[in-house]
Every structure is written in C-alpha cells, then in structure tokens.
C-alpha cells in the first residue's frame, strides 16, 4: 500500500465512523420524535376518541408498551374488587403486565417457564414474595397442567385480572382455564391476521417461540372463543400486541360497541414501542407508599 492508498483508507474509515455516529444520533433523537408524533396522531383520530374506546388511555410503567395505562383505565371504569392477578409468561419480572399492580398493593401469581428468569425473580422480588404479595411458579404451561398450577398456588374463583403471553399456545391455554374466573383477561393476539381471518396455531405442548409470526391466534378467533366463555372484546393496545376482554356482566355501557374484532382490531405497529419509555432501565427494590 502506497502513501495515497493509506490516506484514502484512513479517510474512508473516518467517513464511515462519522456516518455511523450520525445514524446513531438520528435514531436516538429524531426517531423518537416521529414516533411520538405518530402516537399523537393515532390517539387523536376520530375513531380513537369515540365514546367508550380505551385506545388513547395507554401508557407504560413496567409493561412492554402501553398496557399499564389501559389496565388502569379499564379498572377505573369497572372498579377494582379483589386486587388479585394471575400472569402467565412474565419474563424476568421487570417488564410485564402486572408489576405496576404489584407496587400498588395487589397480590398475585406469576407463572414462568424460564429457569434463569425465575432465579432472577426469586432474588429481585424476594421482599414481595416473603410478604406473600407475590407467588412465583416455575413451570412451562400446557392444557393439562394450567389449572393445577393456578389452584396449587392458592388462586381460585374470581380474580380481577388474568394475563397470558407465552408466544404460542395462548389460545389453547385460555380455552381450558376454569380454576379462576377473571373479571378482565388480556391476551397476546397475532395481528398479522386481520379480521375476519380465523387462525389458531395448532396446539403443540413442545412449542418454543422461534421469533417468527407462528404463534397464538387471530383476533377474530379470540373474539369467538371468549364469547363462548362469556366475555366481550373491548379493545386492543395501540401497537397491536394485546387484546382486552371483559366479562359480560361487567361491560354495561362502559365500552365501545360493537364488541367485535372488526371494530377493535389494531394492526401490528411494533415500531411504536419506541414511544413508550420511562427514561431509565427498569428496576425493583424496596419502596414506601407514602
């Protein structure tokens, strides 16, 4: 390599480094701005502000997206009765649908199959576990064991909230649950399939999520299943990840009709997840409610 080639190589390396730095700066500053703008636009569309619709009430505390805000709004309308929850599929505990409820004094059960996640939870949430506010069950769930796991860990009858997010057999698991009677159920749906498409992943107790679109069920299939079990679809979160169902005796005139997938379907918008940040990495330690 002669001197000129060396200079050119150094120049190209510097140029690429500058481009990478600029791209990172854009991603960290510009993309969140446009994400926020998109969220604001969606929340202020005429459909979003229809009476009874929950879509614009979402926000993040510990949930993956805006689910914490939607849960809060739902229980603001139907009122909290037991302050109890069961969540199936909780990760390491720091980003799920019920941690925000736990810190507000609720009591609940977390079921998680991943051993490393459970070890982390045992350590991180030791205080809540020791105070009997949180029960942890390490187990992969299937249609044969789900009711036993729930009952064996002290939960039965009516509870306030059931959350299911296991990236696979979610439909089949909810279908067989009868150990508890949740007032509200939230469940991950496969937003690749818009209504009126009916699609359910074939039950496979050995299923492991492979990061593809092969999981769960379409919203229309969930609408039909939940109707058979006495629930109404009252909304989905804005990123098109989770659907919310209320027991029919609690719906009244509180939510947006009709309670169909055609009315409440939200398409997949995973890029909007950038708009739900709390500013700092999640953590959980001892706290006071004063």
DRENLO-719930 format. One record per residue: residue number from 0; x, y, z of N, C-alpha, C in turn. Coordinates in steps of 0.2 Angstrom, whole numbers, plus 2048, in hexadecimal, padded with zeros to 3 digits. Layout:
# DRENLO-719930
    k  n.c1  n.c2  n.c3  ca.c1  ca.c2  ca.c3  c.c1  c.c2  c.c3
  NUM     X     Y     Z      X      Y      Z     X     Y     Z
...
***
This chain:
# DRENLO-719930
    k  n.c1  n.c2  n.c3  ca.c1  ca.c2  ca.c3  c.c1  c.c2  c.c3
    0   804   7FA   800    800    800    800   804   806   800
    1   803   80B   7FB    807    811    7FB   804   816   7FF
    2   807   81C   800    805    821    804   7FE   823   803
    3   7FD   824   7FC    7F6    826    7FA   7F0   821   7FC
    4   7F2   81B   7FB    7ED    816    7FD   7EC   816   804
    5   7F1   817   808    7F1    817    80F   7EC   81D   812
    6   7ED   823   80F    7E9    829    810   7E2   828   80E
    7   7E1   824   808    7DA    823    806   7D6   81E   80B
    8   7DA   819   80D    7D7    814    812   7D5   818   819
    9   7DA   81C   81B    7D8    820    821   7D2   824   820
   10   7D2   828   81B    7CC    82C    819   7C6   828   819
   11   7C6   822   816    7C0    81F    815   7BE   81C   81C
   12   7C2   81A   820    7C1    818    827   7BE   81D   82B
   13   7C1   823   82B    7BE    829    82E   7B7   82B   82C
   14   7B6   82B   825    7B0    82C    822   7AA   827   825
   15   7AC   821   825    7A7    81C    827   7A5   81D   82E
   16   7AB   81E   832    7A9    820    83A   7A5   825   83B
   17   7A6   82B   837    7A1    831    837   79A   82F   835
   18   799   82B   830    793    829    82E   78F   825   833
   19   793   820   836    790    81C    83C   78E   820   842
   20   792   825   843    791    82A    849   78A   82E   847
   21   78A   830   841    784    834    83F   77E   830   83F
   22   77E   82A   83D    779    825    83D   776   824   844
   23   77B   823   849    779    821    850   776   827   853
   24   778   82D   851    775    833    854   76E   834   851
   25   76D   833   84B    766    833    848   762   82E   84B
   26   764   828   84C    760    823    84F   75E   825   857
   27   763   828   85A    762    82A    861   75D   830   862
   28   75E   835   85D    75A    83B    85E   754   83C   859
   29   756   83B   853    750    83C    84E   74B   837   84E
   30   74D   830   84E    748    82B    84E   743   82C   853
   31   745   82D   85A    740    82E    85F   73B   833   85E
   32   73E   839   85B    739    83E    859   734   83C   855
   33   736   839   84F    730    837    84A   72C   831   84D
   34   72F   82D   852    72A    828    855   725   82C   859
   35   727   831   85D    723    834    861   71D   838   85D
   36   720   83B   857    71B    83E    853   716   839   850
   37   718   833   84E    713    82E    84C   70E   82C   851
   38   711   82B   857    70C    829    85D   707   82F   85E
   39   709   835   85E    705    83A    85F   6FF   83A   85A
   40   701   839   853    6FD    839    84E   6F8   834   84F
   41   6FA   82E   850    6F5    828    851   6F1   829   857
   42   6F3   82C   85C    6EF    82C    862   6E9   832   861
   43   6EA   836   85C    6E6    83C    85B   6E1   83B   855
   44   6E2   835   851    6DE    833    84C   6D6   833   84F
   45   6D2   834   84A    6CB    834    84C   6C9   82D   84F
   46   6CB   828   84C    6CA    821    84F   6CC   820   856
   47   6D2   823   857    6D5    822    85E   6D2   825   864
   48   6CE   82B   862    6CB    82F    867   6C3   82D   867
   49   6C1   828   864    6BA    826    865   6B8   824   86C
   50   6B2   825   86E    6B0    824    875   6B2   81C   877
   51   6B5   81B   87C    6B6    814    87F   6BC   811   87C
   52   6C0   814   877    6C6    811    875   6CB   812   879
   53   6D0   80D   87B    6D5    80D    880   6DC   80F   87C
   54   6DC   80F   876    6E3    810    872   6E7   815   875
   55   6E4   81B   876    6E8    821    877   6EB   822   87E
   56   6E9   81D   882    6EA    81D    88A   6F1   81A   88C
   57   6F4   817   887    6FA    813    888   700   817   88A
   58   704   814   88F    70B    816    891   70F   810   894
   59   715   811   894    71A    80C    897   71C   80E   89E
   60   71C   809   8A2    720    80A    8A8   725   804   8A8
   61   722   7FE   8A9    727    7F8    8A8   725   7F4   8A2
   62   71F   7F5   89F    71D    7F1    899   721   7F2   893
   63   720   7ED   88E    725    7EE    888   723   7F4   884
   64   71D   7F5   884    71A    7FB    880   716   800   884
   65   710   800   882    70B    805    886   706   801   88A
   66   707   7FB   88C    702    7F7    88F   701   7F9   896
   67   706   7FC   89A    705    7FE    8A0   6FF   803   8A1
   68   6FF   808   89C    6FA    80D    89C   6F3   80A   89A
   69   6F3   806   896    6EC    803    894   6E9   7FF   899
   70   6EE   7FB   89D    6EB    7F7    8A3   6E8   7FC   8A8
   71   6EC   802   8A9    6EA    807    8AE   6E3   80A   8AC
   72   6E2   80B   8A6    6DC    80E    8A3   6D6   809   8A4
   73   6D7   803   8A2    6D2    7FE    8A2   6CF   7FD   8AA
   74   6D4   7FD   8AE    6D2    7FC    8B5   6CF   802   8B8
   75   6D1   808   8B5    6CE    80E    8B7   6C6   80E   8B6
   76   6C5   80B   8B0    6BE    80A    8AE   6BA   805   8B2
   77   6BD   7FF   8B2    6B9    7F9    8B5   6BA   7F9   8BD
   78   6BF   7FC   8BF    6C1    7FC    8C6   6C5   7F6   8C8
   79   6CA   7F7   8CD    6CE    7F1    8CF   6CA   7EE   8D5
   80   6CA   7E7   8D5    6C6    7E3    8DA   6CA   7DF   8DE
   81   6CF   7DC   8DC    6D3    7D7    8E0   6DB   7D9   8E0
   82   6DD   7DD   8DC    6E4    7DF    8DB   6E8   7D8   8DB
   83   6E6   7D4   8D6    6EA    7CE    8D5   6EB   7CD   8CD
   84   6F1   7CA   8CC    6F2    7C8    8C5   6F6   7C2   8C4
   85   6F5   7BF   8BE    6F9    7B9    8BC   6FC   7BB   8B5
   86   703   7BA   8B5    706    7BC    8AE   70A   7B6   8AC
   87   709   7B4   8A6    70C    7AE    8A3   711   7B0   89E
   88   718   7B0   89F    71D    7B2    89B   71F   7B9   89D
   89   724   7BA   8A2    726    7C0    8A5   72D   7C2   8A3
   90   731   7BE   89F    738    7C0    89E   73B   7C0   8A5
   91   740   7C5   8A6    744    7C6    8AC   740   7CA   8B1
   92   73A   7CC   8B0    736    7D0    8B5   736   7D7   8B4
   93   73B   7DA   8B0    73C    7E1    8B0   738   7E4   8AA
   94   735   7E0   8A6    731    7E3    8A0   72C   7DE   89F
   95   726   7DF   8A2    720    7DB    8A1   71A   7DF   8A3
   96   714   7DC   8A3    70E    7DF    8A3   70B   7E0   8AB
   97   70F   7DE   8B0    70C    7DE    8B6   711   7E1   8BC
   98   717   7E2   8BA    71B    7E5    8BF   719   7EC   8C1
   99   716   7F0   8BD    713    7F6    8BF   70E   7F5   8C4
  100   70A   7F0   8C3    705    7EE    8C8   707   7EC   8CF
  101   70D   7E8   8CE    710    7E6    8D4   712   7EB   8D9
  102   715   7F0   8D6    718    7F6    8DA   712   7FA   8DC
  103   70C   7F9   8DA    706    7FD    8DC   702   7F9   8E2
  104   705   7F3   8E4    702    7F0    8E9   6FE   7EA   8E7
  105   6FE   7E8   8E1    6FB    7E2    8DF   6FF   7DC   8E1
  106   6FB   7D6   8E1    6FF    7D0    8E2   6FE   7CB   8DC
  107   703   7C7   8DA    702    7C3    8D5   707   7BD   8D4
  108   706   7BA   8CE    70A    7B4    8CC   70D   7B5   8C6
  109   713   7B4   8C6    717    7B4    8BF   719   7AD   8BE
  110   718   7AB   8B7    71A    7A4    8B5   71F   7A5   8AF
  111   725   7A2   8B0    72A    7A3    8AB   72E   79D   8AA
  112   72F   79B   8A4    733    795    8A2   73A   795   8A2
  113   73D   79B   8A1    744    79C    8A0   747   79C   8A7
  114   74C   797   8A8    74F    797    8AF   753   79D   8B1
  115   757   79F   8AC    75B    7A5    8AE   757   7AB   8B0
  116   751   7AC   8AC    74D    7B2    8AE   74A   7B1   8B5
  117   748   7AA   8B7    746    7A9    8BD   74B   7AA   8C3
  118   751   7A8   8C1    756    7AA    8C6   757   7B1   8C8
  119   757   7B5   8C2    757    7BC    8C3   751   7BF   8C7
  120   74B   7BC   8C5    746    7BF    8C9   746   7BD   8D0
  121   748   7B7   8D2    749    7B5    8D9   74D   7BA   8DD
  122   753   7BC   8DA    757    7C1    8DD   755   7C8   8DD
  123   752   7CA   8D7    750    7D1    8D6   74A   7D3   8DA
  124   745   7CE   8DA    73F    7CF    8DD   73E   7CC   8E4
  125   744   7CA   8E7    743    7C6    8ED   73F   7C9   8F3
  126   73F   7D0   8F3    73B    7D3    8F8   733   7D2   8F7
  127   731   7D3   8F1    72A    7D2    8EF   728   7CB   8F0
  128   72D   7C6   8EE    72B    7BF    8EF   72B   7BD   8F7
  129   72F   7C0   8FB    72F    7BF    902   729   7C2   905
  130   727   7C7   903    721    7CA    906   71A   7C7   903
  131   71B   7C2   8FF    715    7BE    8FC   711   7C3   8F7
  132   714   7C8   8F5    711    7CC    8F0   712   7C9   8E9
  133   717   7C5   8E8    719    7C2    8E1   71A   7BB   8E2
  134   717   7B7   8DE    719    7B0    8DE   71C   7AE   8D7
  135   721   7AB   8D7    725    7A9    8D1   724   7A1   8D0
  136   722   79F   8CA    722    798    8C8   726   797   8C2
  137   72C   793   8C2    730    792    8BD   72D   78C   8B9
  138   72A   78D   8B3    728    787    8AF   726   789   8A8
  139   727   785   8A3    724    786    89D   71D   784   89D
  140   719   787   89A    712    786    89B   70F   782   895
  141   70A   77D   896    707    77A    890   6FF   779   893
  142   6FB   776   88E    6F4    776    890   6F3   771   895
  143   6F8   76D   897    6F7    768    89C   6F8   76A   8A3
  144   6FD   76F   8A3    6FF    771    8AA   6FD   778   8AC
  145   6FA   77C   8A8    6F9    783    8A9   6F5   784   8AF
  146   6EF   780   8B0    6EB    781    8B5   6EE   77F   8BC
  147   6F1   77A   8BC    6F5    777    8C2   6FA   77C   8C4
  148   6FE   77F   8C0    703    784    8C2   6FF   78A   8C5
  149   6FA   78C   8C2    6F7    792    8C5   6F4   790   8CC
  150   6F0   78B   8CD    6ED    789    8D3   6F2   787   8D8
  151   6F7   784   8D6    6FC    781    8DB   700   787   8DE
  152   700   78D   8DB    703    793    8DD   6FF   798   8E1
  153   6F9   795   8E2    6F4    799    8E6   6EF   79E   8E3
  154   6EE   79D   8DD    6E9    7A1    8D9   6E4   79D   8D6
  155   6DE   7A0   8D8    6D8    79C    8D5   6D2   7A1   8D5
  156   6CD   7A0   8D2    6C7    7A4    8D2   6C8   7AA   8CE
  157   6C5   7B0   8D0    6C5    7B6    8CC   6CC   7BA   8CE
  158   6CF   7BC   8C9    6D5    7C1    8CA   6D3   7C7   8C5
  159   6D7   7CC   8C6    6D6    7D2    8C2   6D9   7D1   8BB
  160   6DF   7CF   8BB    6E3    7CF    8B4   6E7   7C9   8B3
  161   6E6   7C6   8AD    6EA    7C1    8AA   6EE   7C3   8A4
  162   6F4   7C2   8A4    6F8    7C4    89E   6FC   7BE   89B
  163   6FB   7BD   895    6FF    7B7    892   703   7BA   88C
  164   709   7B8   88C    70E    7BA    887   714   7B5   886
  165   713   7AF   883    718    7AA    883   71A   7A9   87B
  166   718   7AD   877    71B    7AC    870   719   7A6   86D
  167   714   7A3   86E    712    79C    86B   70B   79A   86C
  168   70B   796   871    704    792    872   6FF   797   876
  169   700   79D   876    6FC    7A2    87A   6F4   7A0   879
  170   6F2   79F   873    6EB    79E    872   6E9   797   876
  171   6EC   792   875    6EB    78C    878   6EB   78C   87F
  172   6F0   790   882    6F0    790    889   6EA   793   88C
  173   6E8   799   889    6E2    79D    88C   6DC   798   88B
  174   6DC   795   886    6D6    791    884   6D4   78C   88A
  175   6D9   789   88D    6D8    784    892   6D8   787   899
  176   6DA   78D   89A    6DA    790    8A1   6D3   790   8A4
  177   6D2   78D   8AA    6CC    78D    8AE   6CD   78E   8B5
  178   6D4   78E   8B7    6D5    78E    8BE   6D4   795   8C1
  179   6D4   79A   8BD    6D3    7A1    8BF   6CE   7A4   8BA
  180   6CA   7A9   8BC    6C5    7AD    8B8   6C8   7B4   8B8
  181   6CC   7B6   8B3    6CE    7BD    8B3   6C9   7C2   8B1
  182   6C9   7C8   8B4    6C4    7CD    8B2   6C7   7D0   8AB
  183   6CD   7D0   8AB    6D1    7D3    8A5   6D6   7CE   8A3
  184   6D7   7CD   89C    6DC    7C9    899   6DF   7CD   894
  185   6E6   7CD   894    6EA    7D0    88E   6EE   7CA   88B
  186   6EE   7CA   885    6F2    7C4    882   6F5   7C7   87B
  187   6FB   7C4   87A    6FF    7C6    874   6FB   7C3   86E
  188   6FA   7C7   868    6F7    7C5    862   6FC   7C5   85C
  189   6FB   7C2   857    6FF    7C2    851   6FC   7C7   84C
  190   6FF   7CD   84C    6FC    7D2    848   6FE   7D2   841
  191   701   7CD   83F    703    7CC    838   6FC   7CA   834
  192   6F7   7C7   838    6F1    7C5    835   6EB   7C9   837
  193   6E9   7CE   833    6E4    7D3    834   6DD   7CF   834
  194   6D8   7D2   837    6D2    7CF    836   6CF   7D0   82F
  195   6CB   7CB   82C    6C8    7C6    830   6CC   7BF   830
  196   6D3   7C0   82F    6D7    7B9    82F   6D6   7B6   835
  197   6D5   7AF   835    6D5    7AB    83B   6DB   7A7   83A
  198   6E0   7A7   83F    6E6    7A3    83F   6E8   7A2   846
  199   6EA   79B   847    6EC    799    84E   6F2   795   84C
  200   6F8   796   850    6FD    792    850   6FB   78B   852
  201   6FD   785   84F    6FB    77F    851   6FF   77D   858
  202   6FB   77A   85C    6FD    779    863   703   775   863
  203   709   777   866    70F    773    866   712   774   86D
  204   712   770   872    714    771    879   71C   771   879
  205   71F   770   873    727    770    873   729   777   86F
  206   724   77B   86E    725    781    86A   72A   786   86D
  207   72F   788   86A    734    78D    86C   734   793   867
  208   733   799   869    732    79F    864   738   79F   861
  209   738   7A0   85A    73E    7A1    856   73F   7A8   853
  210   73B   7AD   856    73C    7B4    853   739   7B5   84D
  211   734   7B0   84A    731    7B1    844   72A   7B3   846
  212   725   7B3   840    71E    7B5    841   71A   7AF   843
  213   71D   7A9   844    71A    7A3    846   718   7A3   84E
  214   713   7A6   850    711    7A6    857   70A   7A8   858
  215   707   7A6   85D    701    7A8    85F   6FB   7A7   85B
  216   6F7   7AC   85A    6F0    7AC    856   6EF   7B3   854
  217   6EA   7B3   84F    6E8    7BA    84C   6E3   7BC   851
  218   6E2   7C3   850    6DD    7C6    855   6D6   7C4   854
  219   6D4   7C2   84E    6CD    7C0    84C   6CC   7B9   850
  220   6D1   7B5   850    6D1    7AE    853   6D0   7AF   85B
  221   6D4   7B4   85D    6D3    7B5    865   6CC   7B8   866
  222   6CA   7BD   862    6C3    7BF    863   6BE   7BA   864
  223   6BE   7B5   860    6BA    7AF    860   6BB   7AB   866
  224   6C1   7A9   867    6C2    7A5    86D   6C0   7A9   874
  225   6C2   7AF   875    6C0    7B2    87B   6B8   7B3   87B
  226   6B5   7B4   876    6AD    7B5    876   6AA   7AE   878
  227   6AD   7A9   877    6AB    7A2    879   6AC   7A2   880
  228   6B1   7A5   883    6B2    7A5    88A   6AF   7AB   88E
  229   6AB   7AF   88B    6A8    7B4    88E   6AB   7BB   88F
  230   6B0   7BC   88A    6B3    7C2    88A   6B2   7C6   884
  231   6B3   7CD   884    6B3    7D1    87E   6BA   7D5   87D
  232   6BB   7D5   877    6C1    7D9    875   6C0   7E0   875
  233   6C4   7E4   879    6C3    7EB    87A   6C8   7F0   878
  234   6CE   7ED   875    6D3    7F1    872   6DA   7ED   872
  235   6DE   7F0   86E    6E5    7EE    86D   6EA   7F3   86F
  236   6F0   7F2   870    6F5    7F7    871   6F7   7FA   86A
  237   6FA   7FF   86A    6FC    803    864   701   800   860
  238   706   7FC   863    70B    7F9    85F   708   7F2   85C
  239   702   7F0   85D    6FF    7EA    85A   702   7E4   85D
  240   703   7E4   864    706    7DE    867   701   7DA   86B
  241   6FD   7DE   86F    6F9    7DB    874   6F2   7DD   874
  242   6ED   7D8   875    6E6    7DA    875   6E3   7D9   87C
  243   6DE   7DD   87D    6DB    7DD    884   6D4   7DB   883
  244   6D2   7D6   888    6CB    7D4    888   6C9   7D4   88F
  245   6C2   7D7   88F    6BF    7D8    896   6B9   7D3   896
  246   6B8   7D0   89C    6B2    7CC    89D   6AC   7CF   89C
  247   6A7   7CC   899    6A1    7CF    896   69D   7D3   89B
  248   69D   7D0   8A2    699    7D3    8A7   69C   7DA   8A9
  249   6A2   7DC   8A7    6A5    7E2    8A9   6A6   7E7   8A4
  250   6A4   7E5   89E    6A5    7EA    898   6A0   7F0   898
  251   69A   7EF   899    695    7F4    899   695   7F9   893
  252   695   7FF   894    696    804    88F   69D   808   890
  253   6A2   804   893    6A8    807    894   6AD   807   88F
  254   6AC   803   889    6B1    802    884   6AE   803   87D
  255   6B2   803   878    6B0    805    872   6AD   7FF   86E
  256   6A7   7FF   86C    6A4    7FA    868   6A5   7FB   861
  257   6A4   7F6   85C    6A3    7EF    85E   6A9   7EB   861
  258   6A9   7E6   864    6AE    7E3    867   6B1   7DD   863
  259   6B3   7E0   85D    6B6    7DB    858   6BD   7DD   856
  260   6C0   7D8   853    6C7    7D9    850   6C7   7DE   84B
  261   6C2   7DE   847    6C2    7E3    842   6C2   7EA   844
  262   6BF   7EB   84A    6BF    7F2    84D   6C5   7F4   851
  263   6C8   7EF   854    6CD    7F0    859   6D4   7EE   857
  264   6D5   7EB   851    6DB    7E9    84F   6E0   7EE   84E
  265   6E6   7ED   850    6EC    7F2    84F   6F1   7EE   84B
  266   6F4   7F1   846    6F9    7ED    842   700   7ED   846
  267   704   7E9   843    70B    7E9    847   70E   7F0   846
  268   710   7F3   84B    714    7F9    84B   71A   7F9   850
  269   71E   7F4   84F    724    7F3    854   728   7F9   855
  270   729   7FC   84F    72D    802    84F   72B   808   854
  271   725   807   856    722    80C    85B   724   80B   862
  272   727   805   863    72A    803    86A   72F   809   86C
  273   733   80C   867    738    811    869   734   817   86C
  274   72E   817   86B    72A    81D    86E   728   81C   876
  275   72A   816   878    728    814    87F   72E   813   883
  276   731   818   886    737    817    88A   736   81B   890
  277   739   818   896    739    81C    89C   73F   820   89D
  278   744   820   899    74A    824    899   750   820   89C
  279   74F   81B   8A0    754    818    8A3   753   810   8A3
  280   758   80C   8A4    757    805    8A4   753   803   8AA
  281   74E   7FE   8A9    74A    7FC    8AF   74E   7F9   8B4
  282   74B   7FA   8BA    74E    7F6    8C0   749   7F6   8C5
  283   74A   7F2   8CA    745    7F1    8D0   749   7F0   8D6
  284   748   7F4   8DB    74B    7F3    8E2   746   7F5   8E7
  285   747   7F5   8ED    743    7F7    8F2   740   7FE   8F2
  286   73A   7FF   8F3    737    806    8F2   732   807   8F8
  287   730   80E   8F8    72B    810    8FD   725   813   8F9
  288   71F   812   8FB    719    815    8F8   716   81A   8FD
  289   719   820   8FD    718    825    901   716   82C   8FE
***
